[in-house]
Amino acid sequence: MSSSALHVLAVGDVARRSGVAVSTVHFYERQGLIEGWRTSGNQRRYHRSVLRRIALIRIAQRAGIPLAIIKETLAEMPHDHIPTAADWRNFTNAWTEMLNERIDSLTQLRDQMTSCIGCGCMSLEDCPLRNPMDELGQRGAGPQRLINPA
């Protein structure tokens, strides 16, 4: 077996080694997150660097990063490049502000849900403590405390 053959994986091998279903491998490929090719026998093959790319995708997804943003971040990296620690630092630097905003928003949501349920009125529109005289309605439709925190 040639050394280049050691760097090539079948779709089942990618799925098994990355811990995702074969359908997920195909989905990631359709989304442009990973790339493979077909052999003369019409079988899918992937460079082994796809394993690290899938690991990065899964970690980012778990953090709530949308696939479109993951795709943008990975777009500059050749598909046969094995992401390094420096690459990961670049990804996390790009995502830090977005994650901090998400954390702040979720913390605010958690804290407001607790206090709203605690008052017992169950009406965000008329709540005399959280929204006296429907002041938030003047700002516009939707969850104004979450969209435009005061």
Residue frames as qw, qx, qy, qz and C-alpha x, y, z in Angstrom:
[[0.000, 0.891, 0.455, 0.000, 0.00, 0.00, 0.00],
 [0.412, 0.481, -0.030, 0.773, 1.40, 3.40, -0.98],
 [0.235, -0.233, -0.474, 0.816, 1.84, 6.17, 1.56],
 [0.262, -0.057, -0.159, -0.950, -0.79, 8.27, -0.23],
 [0.561, -0.293, -0.689, -0.354, -3.30, 5.42, 0.19],
 [0.417, -0.286, -0.687, 0.523, -2.81, 5.70, 3.96],
 [0.014, 0.193, 0.199, -0.961, -4.20, 9.24, 3.81],
 [0.437, -0.073, -0.464, -0.767, -7.42, 8.17, 2.03],
 [0.254, 0.090, 0.836, -0.478, -10.54, 6.97, 3.82],
 [0.166, -0.381, -0.787, -0.456, -13.83, 5.49, 2.66],
 [0.367, -0.509, -0.088, -0.773, -17.03, 7.13, 3.87],
 [0.824, -0.431, -0.350, -0.117, -17.66, 4.32, 6.36],
 [0.690, -0.053, -0.343, 0.635, -14.18, 4.75, 7.82],
 [0.049, 0.383, -0.084, 0.918, -14.73, 8.50, 8.13],
 [0.605, -0.520, -0.220, -0.561, -18.04, 7.91, 9.91],
 [0.859, -0.320, -0.369, 0.151, -16.63, 5.30, 12.28],
 [0.612, 0.013, -0.273, 0.742, -13.50, 7.24, 13.16],
 [0.003, -0.342, 0.044, -0.939, -15.23, 10.61, 13.53],
 [0.028, 0.263, 0.801, -0.537, -18.18, 9.27, 15.50],
 [0.446, 0.344, 0.065, -0.824, -20.86, 10.57, 13.13],
 [0.738, 0.333, 0.571, -0.133, -23.30, 8.72, 10.92],
 [0.456, 0.117, 0.599, 0.648, -22.54, 8.16, 7.25],
 [0.136, 0.804, 0.522, 0.251, -25.54, 10.38, 6.50],
 [0.277, -0.907, -0.039, 0.315, -23.88, 13.16, 8.51],
 [0.491, -0.308, 0.478, 0.660, -20.68, 12.81, 6.47],
 [0.306, 0.453, 0.646, 0.533, -22.76, 13.14, 3.30],
 [0.082, -0.920, -0.383, 0.016, -24.66, 16.10, 4.78],
 [0.387, -0.737, 0.162, 0.529, -21.44, 17.93, 5.68],
 [0.431, -0.042, 0.590, 0.681, -20.20, 17.33, 2.15],
 [0.175, 0.689, 0.609, 0.351, -23.44, 18.65, 0.58],
 [0.212, -0.940, -0.209, 0.165, -23.10, 21.75, 2.78],
 [0.503, 0.754, -0.198, 0.373, -19.54, 22.33, 1.52],
 [0.517, -0.791, 0.300, -0.134, -17.95, 21.80, 4.93],
 [0.586, -0.367, 0.680, 0.244, -15.90, 18.80, 3.81],
 [0.567, 0.600, -0.353, -0.441, -14.84, 17.54, 0.42],
 [0.694, -0.155, 0.697, 0.095, -14.37, 14.10, -1.08],
 [0.356, 0.469, -0.560, -0.583, -14.10, 12.52, -4.49],
 [0.927, 0.120, 0.205, -0.290, -15.26, 9.43, -6.32],
 [0.430, -0.365, 0.762, 0.320, -13.03, 6.54, -7.32],
 [0.287, 0.212, -0.696, -0.623, -13.24, 4.91, -10.75],
 [0.213, -0.252, -0.944, -0.010, -15.54, 2.39, -9.00],
 [0.292, -0.599, -0.303, -0.681, -17.83, 5.30, -7.96],
 [0.637, -0.524, -0.492, 0.278, -16.98, 5.02, -4.24],
 [0.118, -0.955, 0.043, -0.270, -16.57, 8.11, -2.04],
 [0.764, -0.054, -0.278, 0.579, -13.09, 8.79, -0.67],
 [0.208, -0.966, -0.020, -0.151, -11.82, 11.47, 1.70],
 [0.415, 0.521, -0.516, 0.539, -8.40, 12.74, 2.71],
 [0.582, -0.361, -0.655, 0.318, -7.78, 11.79, 6.33],
 [0.119, 0.074, -0.227, 0.964, -7.65, 15.50, 7.23],
 [0.444, -0.423, -0.430, -0.663, -11.45, 15.32, 7.06],
 [0.615, -0.409, -0.640, 0.212, -11.41, 13.70, 10.52],
 [0.320, -0.250, -0.318, 0.856, -10.03, 16.84, 12.14],
 [0.172, -0.174, -0.270, -0.931, -12.38, 19.06, 10.10],
 [0.555, -0.447, -0.610, -0.347, -15.35, 17.03, 11.31],
 [0.528, -0.384, -0.546, 0.525, -14.10, 17.30, 14.90],
 [0.121, -0.084, -0.077, 0.986, -13.93, 21.09, 14.51],
 [0.357, -0.293, -0.468, -0.753, -17.41, 21.18, 12.98],
 [0.591, -0.452, -0.667, -0.033, -18.87, 19.11, 15.82],
 [0.412, -0.318, -0.421, 0.743, -17.23, 21.24, 18.51],
 [0.041, -0.020, -0.114, -0.992, -18.42, 24.43, 16.85],
 [0.462, -0.372, -0.590, -0.549, -21.95, 23.04, 16.46],
 [0.551, -0.443, -0.651, 0.278, -22.01, 22.08, 20.12],
 [0.249, -0.275, -0.242, 0.897, -21.10, 25.68, 20.97],
 [0.281, 0.737, 0.513, -0.340, -24.09, 26.78, 18.89],
 [0.036, -0.488, 0.415, 0.767, -22.14, 28.16, 15.93],
 [0.741, 0.501, 0.214, -0.393, -24.37, 28.03, 12.83],
 [0.807, 0.109, 0.466, 0.346, -23.15, 25.84, 9.95],
 [0.454, 0.841, 0.140, 0.260, -23.01, 28.87, 7.63],
 [0.178, -0.925, 0.326, -0.079, -20.48, 30.56, 9.93],
 [0.753, -0.339, 0.532, 0.188, -18.49, 27.34, 10.32],
 [0.748, 0.474, 0.362, 0.290, -18.40, 27.06, 6.53],
 [0.211, 0.956, -0.078, 0.190, -17.16, 30.66, 6.19],
 [0.451, -0.771, 0.448, 0.014, -14.43, 30.01, 8.73],
 [0.768, -0.138, 0.586, 0.216, -13.30, 26.79, 7.06],
 [0.653, 0.738, 0.167, -0.041, -13.48, 28.25, 3.53],
 [0.149, 0.895, -0.420, -0.027, -9.92, 29.58, 3.60],
 [0.469, -0.470, 0.747, -0.003, -8.47, 26.22, 4.60],
 [0.482, 0.305, -0.711, -0.410, -7.71, 23.66, 1.86],
 [0.887, -0.199, -0.047, -0.413, -9.68, 20.45, 2.36],
 [0.901, 0.098, -0.363, 0.215, -6.51, 18.34, 2.51],
 [0.140, 0.559, -0.470, 0.668, -4.98, 20.56, 5.22],
 [0.591, -0.412, -0.660, 0.213, -5.01, 19.07, 8.71],
 [0.207, -0.874, -0.042, -0.437, -6.14, 21.91, 11.02],
 [0.542, 0.164, -0.542, 0.621, -3.53, 22.83, 13.59],
 [0.352, -0.586, -0.520, 0.512, -3.67, 24.41, 17.04],
 [0.117, -0.250, 0.097, 0.956, -2.97, 27.76, 15.37],
 [0.217, -0.279, -0.646, -0.676, -5.94, 27.21, 13.05],
 [0.392, -0.575, -0.715, 0.071, -8.14, 26.45, 16.06],
 [0.275, -0.461, -0.272, 0.799, -6.99, 29.67, 17.77],
 [0.045, 0.023, -0.362, -0.931, -7.96, 31.61, 14.64],
 [0.332, -0.435, -0.739, -0.392, -11.40, 29.97, 14.65],
 [0.409, -0.596, -0.606, 0.333, -12.01, 30.65, 18.31],
 [0.193, -0.296, -0.059, 0.934, -10.82, 34.25, 17.98],
 [0.173, -0.152, -0.512, -0.828, -13.34, 34.75, 15.19],
 [0.472, -0.455, -0.697, -0.292, -16.14, 33.17, 17.24],
 [0.335, -0.187, -0.619, 0.685, -15.42, 34.64, 20.70],
 [0.182, 0.032, 0.105, -0.977, -17.50, 37.81, 20.35],
 [0.589, -0.143, -0.503, -0.617, -20.47, 35.90, 18.96],
 [0.599, -0.230, -0.751, 0.156, -20.25, 33.33, 21.76],
 [0.179, -0.130, -0.488, 0.845, -19.98, 36.05, 24.41],
 [0.381, -0.051, -0.124, -0.915, -23.10, 37.73, 23.00],
 [0.663, -0.182, -0.642, -0.338, -24.93, 34.41, 23.05],
 [0.470, -0.182, -0.713, 0.488, -23.83, 33.75, 26.65],
 [0.051, 0.063, 0.280, -0.957, -25.01, 37.23, 27.70],
 [0.524, -0.090, -0.345, -0.774, -28.33, 36.73, 25.93],
 [0.663, -0.201, -0.716, -0.087, -28.90, 33.30, 27.49],
 [0.316, -0.145, -0.619, 0.704, -27.95, 34.59, 30.94],
 [0.248, 0.011, 0.074, -0.966, -30.39, 37.47, 30.53],
 [0.626, -0.137, -0.533, -0.552, -33.10, 35.10, 29.35],
 [0.567, -0.186, -0.764, 0.247, -32.51, 32.78, 32.30],
 [0.164, -0.139, -0.487, 0.847, -32.59, 35.61, 34.80],
 [0.364, -0.006, -0.086, -0.927, -35.70, 37.24, 33.32],
 [0.615, -0.183, -0.681, -0.352, -37.59, 33.97, 33.08],
 [0.441, -0.214, -0.742, 0.458, -36.97, 33.32, 36.76],
 [0.010, 0.171, 0.345, -0.923, -38.11, 36.76, 37.89],
 [0.456, -0.046, -0.346, -0.819, -41.15, 36.78, 35.62],
 [0.616, -0.229, -0.739, -0.145, -42.35, 33.38, 36.78],
 [0.343, -0.152, -0.657, 0.654, -41.66, 34.48, 40.36],
 [0.204, 0.000, 0.152, -0.967, -44.11, 37.39, 40.23],
 [0.281, 0.291, 0.884, -0.236, -46.94, 35.08, 39.22],
 [0.420, 0.549, 0.130, -0.711, -48.75, 37.41, 36.82],
 [0.601, 0.128, 0.730, 0.298, -47.64, 35.40, 33.77],
 [0.431, 0.831, 0.340, 0.088, -48.28, 38.41, 31.49],
 [0.562, -0.124, 0.133, 0.807, -45.21, 40.04, 29.98],
 [0.127, 0.573, 0.400, 0.704, -47.43, 42.56, 28.21],
 [0.363, -0.780, -0.208, -0.465, -49.18, 43.89, 31.32],
 [0.740, -0.281, -0.427, 0.437, -46.66, 43.00, 34.03],
 [0.175, -0.972, -0.060, -0.145, -46.47, 45.99, 36.42],
 [0.629, -0.650, 0.298, 0.304, -42.95, 44.98, 37.52],
 [0.635, -0.068, 0.541, 0.547, -41.30, 43.95, 34.25],
 [0.202, 0.290, 0.530, 0.771, -43.21, 46.12, 31.76],
 [0.052, 0.557, 0.519, -0.646, -45.19, 48.91, 33.45],
 [0.408, 0.702, 0.153, -0.564, -47.83, 50.45, 31.15],
 [0.833, 0.380, 0.353, 0.191, -46.47, 48.29, 28.28],
 [0.074, -0.861, 0.305, 0.400, -43.40, 50.50, 27.84],
 [0.443, -0.254, 0.757, 0.409, -41.73, 47.75, 25.83],
 [0.512, 0.583, 0.627, 0.069, -44.56, 47.82, 23.30],
 [0.168, 0.943, -0.014, -0.286, -43.44, 51.34, 22.36],
 [0.279, -0.594, 0.640, 0.399, -40.07, 49.92, 21.23],
 [0.497, 0.338, -0.613, -0.513, -41.68, 47.57, 18.71],
 [0.935, -0.071, -0.119, -0.326, -42.78, 43.99, 18.31],
 [0.781, 0.243, -0.531, 0.222, -40.98, 40.96, 19.65],
 [0.751, -0.510, -0.294, 0.300, -38.97, 40.21, 22.80],
 [0.181, 0.915, -0.087, 0.351, -37.67, 43.74, 23.33],
 [0.559, -0.755, 0.343, -0.024, -35.68, 42.98, 26.50],
 [0.834, -0.111, 0.440, 0.314, -33.74, 40.36, 24.56],
 [0.598, 0.631, 0.266, 0.417, -33.44, 42.31, 21.31],
 [0.185, 0.697, -0.108, 0.684, -32.66, 45.75, 22.82],
 [0.597, -0.447, -0.539, 0.392, -31.63, 45.34, 26.48],
 [0.083, -0.915, -0.083, -0.386, -32.13, 48.54, 28.45]]
